[in-house]
Amino acid sequence: MKTSVGQVCYFDSSALVKRYFTEMGSVWVQTRCSDSKNLIVIAEITRVEMAAAFARKVRGKFITQAEYHKAQTQIISHIQNQYRLVAITSQRIDTHLNTNYEAMMQFSWHVRYISINCL
């Protein structure tokens, strides 16, 4: 486990897919992901969303089956070795909103939420 962290970056699937396929914003995402000081956080559901995004790219003929399999292999490795997975449940959200709002606000500047809308 990392002892010092540069940035904590939460990536949703719309941003994380840019690590695996060249799109607008890919260089920015790849730069954050390749910095070993950064902690990359994804929700558990992102695994499913990424598989769906990869499958859409195959169906739309944007990528080949070989590119699909390469991306799947890469993301499995990254999930096992690089990403920190978090379970996001309505109970967790409600608990944080109701009891830790002030603490979340103080901590939120440390976390970068990266969505397609941010790139």
C-alpha positions in Angstrom: 0.0 0.0 0.0 1.2 3.5 -0.8 2.6 5.5 2.1 2.3 9.0 0.6 -0.5 10.0 -1.7 -0.4 12.8 -4.3 -4.0 13.2 -5.3 -7.0 11.0 -4.5 -8.9 10.8 -7.8 -12.3 9.3 -8.0 -13.0 8.2 -11.6 -16.5 7.3 -12.8 -16.7 5.0 -15.8 -17.2 7.8 -18.4 -13.8 9.2 -17.4 -12.0 5.9 -16.7 -12.8 4.5 -20.2 -10.5 7.2 -21.5 -7.6 5.3 -20.0 -8.2 2.3 -22.2 -9.3 4.0 -25.5 -8.2 7.2 -27.1 -10.8 9.9 -26.7 -10.9 13.6 -25.9 -9.4 13.7 -22.4 -7.4 10.5 -22.6 -4.0 12.1 -22.0 -5.3 13.9 -18.9 -6.7 10.6 -17.5 -3.7 8.6 -18.4 -1.4 11.1 -16.8 -3.3 10.9 -13.5 -3.4 7.1 -13.6 0.2 6.7 -14.4 1.4 8.9 -11.5 2.2 6.3 -8.8 1.7 8.9 -6.1 -2.0 9.2 -7.0 -4.6 7.0 -5.4 -7.3 6.0 -8.0 -10.6 5.3 -6.5 -13.5 3.7 -8.3 -16.9 2.4 -7.2 -17.5 -1.3 -7.4 -20.2 -0.7 -9.9 -17.6 0.8 -12.2 -16.4 -2.7 -13.1 -19.8 -3.5 -14.6 -20.1 -0.1 -16.3 -16.7 -0.5 -17.9 -17.6 -3.9 -19.3 -20.8 -2.4 -20.7 -18.8 0.5 -22.2 -16.3 -1.8 -23.8 -19.1 -4.0 -25.2 -20.8 -0.8 -26.7 -17.6 0.1 -28.4 -17.4 -3.4 -30.0 -21.1 -3.3 -31.1 -20.6 0.1 -32.6 -17.5 -1.1 -34.4 -15.3 1.5 -32.7 -12.9 -1.2 -31.5 -12.1 -4.8 -32.5 -12.6 -7.9 -30.5 -8.8 -8.0 -29.9 -8.9 -4.4 -28.5 -11.8 -5.3 -26.3 -10.0 -8.3 -24.8 -6.8 -6.3 -24.3 -8.8 -3.6 -22.5 -10.6 -6.2 -20.3 -7.2 -7.7 -19.4 -5.8 -4.3 -18.5 -8.7 -3.2 -16.4 -8.7 -6.5 -14.4 -5.0 -6.0 -13.7 -5.6 -2.4 -12.7 -8.5 -3.4 -10.4 -6.3 -6.0 -8.7 -3.2 -3.9 -8.4 -3.9 -0.2 -8.7 -7.5 0.9 -8.1 -9.1 1.2 -4.7 -12.7 0.0 -4.9 -15.4 1.4 -2.7 -18.9 0.2 -2.3 -21.3 3.0 -2.7 -24.7 2.2 -1.1 -27.6 4.4 -0.3 -27.0 3.7 3.4 -23.4 4.9 3.1 -24.5 8.1 1.3 -27.3 8.8 3.8 -25.0 8.2 6.7 -22.3 10.6 5.4 -24.8 13.2 4.4 -26.6 13.2 7.7 -23.8 12.7 10.2 -20.6 13.7 8.4 -21.6 16.6 6.2 -19.1 19.0 7.8 -16.3 16.5 7.7 -17.0 15.6 4.1 -16.9 19.3 3.2 -13.5 19.7 4.9 -12.2 16.5 3.2 -13.7 17.1 -0.2 -11.0 19.4 -1.4 -8.6 16.5 -1.2 -10.6 14.3 -3.6 -10.9 15.0 -7.3 -14.1 13.6 -8.8 -13.5 13.0 -12.4 -16.4 12.6 -14.7 -16.8 13.1 -18.4 -18.3 16.5 -17.6 -15.0 17.6 -16.0 -12.8 16.8 -19.0 
